[in-house]
Amino acid sequence: MRAALCYRRLMRGVSAVASLFLSGLLMSGLVAAERGWFGMSVNVLGERFSFNPPIKRITIEKVLPDSPAARGRLAIGDEVVQVERHRVAGSKARDLQPLMEKSVGQPLHLKLKRGSGKVYDAVLIAATPPKS
């Protein structure tokens, strides 16, 4: 409903041709929807200092209460082993970043490892960021 209202406001005063073009982009997914929020922060350890380092590991650094990460039972210290079925260790940072960025309502599939060695899967649904 909110997206439809924004779309209608956007379309006011726009020519018919531009309107068709923009609606086509919105329907095809080429225009980004509202960026999702997971309520967690991570620590990324790269192999060396560069703008696109190969990643050694990603660990969960913070999980906010009542967030998608908390509902997914992520815990501080958990290691992210896979993001959307892509192995983390050895991947380039720029290859993983877009996999972790989701629009509101989209799922993020993670495979994680606890400190005990137990491996588990988590599906987090991107939420609207809380108001500050």
C-alpha positions in Angstrom: 0.0 0.0 0.0 2.8 2.4 1.0 4.7 1.6 -2.2 1.6 2.2 -4.3 1.0 5.6 -2.7 4.6 6.6 -3.3 4.3 5.4 -6.9 1.2 7.5 -7.5 2.8 10.6 -6.0 5.9 10.0 -8.2 3.7 9.7 -11.3 1.8 13.0 -10.8 3.0 15.5 -13.3 5.2 13.0 -15.2 4.5 12.5 -18.9 2.7 9.3 -20.1 5.9 8.0 -21.8 8.0 8.6 -18.7 5.3 7.1 -16.6 5.3 3.9 -18.7 9.1 3.7 -18.6 9.2 4.2 -14.8 6.4 1.7 -14.1 8.3 -0.9 -16.3 11.5 -0.3 -14.3 9.6 -0.7 -11.0 7.9 -3.9 -12.1 11.2 -5.4 -13.5 13.0 -4.7 -10.2 15.5 -2.3 -11.8 14.6 0.5 -9.4 15.6 -0.3 -5.9 12.9 -0.7 -3.3 13.3 0.4 0.3 16.6 -1.0 1.6 16.1 -3.7 4.3 17.5 -3.9 7.8 18.6 -7.0 9.7 19.5 -5.5 13.1 23.0 -6.9 13.2 26.6 -5.8 12.7 29.4 -7.9 11.5 33.2 -8.0 11.8 34.9 -8.7 8.4 38.4 -10.1 8.5 40.2 -9.8 5.2 43.5 -11.4 4.1 45.2 -8.0 3.5 44.4 -4.3 3.4 42.9 -3.4 0.0 39.6 -2.1 -1.4 38.4 -5.6 -2.3 40.2 -8.1 -0.1 39.6 -11.8 -0.1 37.7 -12.5 3.1 39.0 -14.9 5.7 35.9 -14.8 7.9 32.8 -12.8 8.9 31.6 -12.9 12.5 28.4 -11.5 14.1 29.5 -8.6 16.3 26.1 -7.3 17.5 22.5 -8.4 17.4 19.8 -5.9 18.2 16.7 -7.0 20.2 13.5 -7.6 18.3 15.3 -7.6 15.0 15.3 -10.1 12.1 18.8 -11.2 13.3 17.4 -11.8 16.8 14.4 -13.7 15.5 16.8 -15.8 13.4 18.6 -16.7 16.7 21.9 -15.3 15.5 24.4 -14.8 18.4 27.4 -12.7 19.0 30.5 -14.6 17.8 28.7 -16.8 15.3 30.7 -17.2 12.1 29.0 -16.6 8.8 30.0 -19.6 6.6 27.8 -18.9 3.6 25.7 -16.1 2.2 23.1 -17.1 -0.3 25.0 -20.4 -0.8 28.2 -18.5 -1.6 31.2 -19.6 0.6 32.5 -16.6 2.6 36.1 -17.7 3.1 38.1 -16.8 0.0 35.3 -14.7 -1.5 36.0 -11.1 -2.5 34.3 -8.4 -0.3 32.6 -6.8 -3.3 31.1 -10.1 -4.4 29.5 -10.7 -1.0 28.3 -7.2 -0.3 25.4 -7.2 -2.8 24.3 -10.6 -1.7 23.7 -9.3 1.9 21.9 -6.1 0.7 18.1 -6.8 0.5 15.0 -4.8 0.0 12.3 -4.8 2.7 10.5 -8.2 2.7 13.3 -10.1 0.9 14.9 -13.1 2.6 18.6 -13.4 3.4 19.9 -17.0 3.6 22.9 -17.6 5.8 24.8 -20.6 7.0 26.5 -20.0 10.3 28.7 -21.7 12.8 28.6 -21.4 16.6 31.6 -21.3 18.8 30.8 -24.9 19.7 31.2 -25.9 16.1 27.5 -26.5 15.5 26.5 -25.4 11.9 23.0 -24.0 11.4 20.9 -22.2 8.7 19.1 -19.0 9.2 16.7 -17.1 7.0 16.3 -13.5 7.9 13.5 -11.4 6.3 14.7 -7.8 5.7 12.6 -5.3 7.7 12.0 -1.6 7.6 14.8 0.2 9.5 13.5 1.5 12.9 13.1 5.3 13.3 15.9 6.8 15.3 
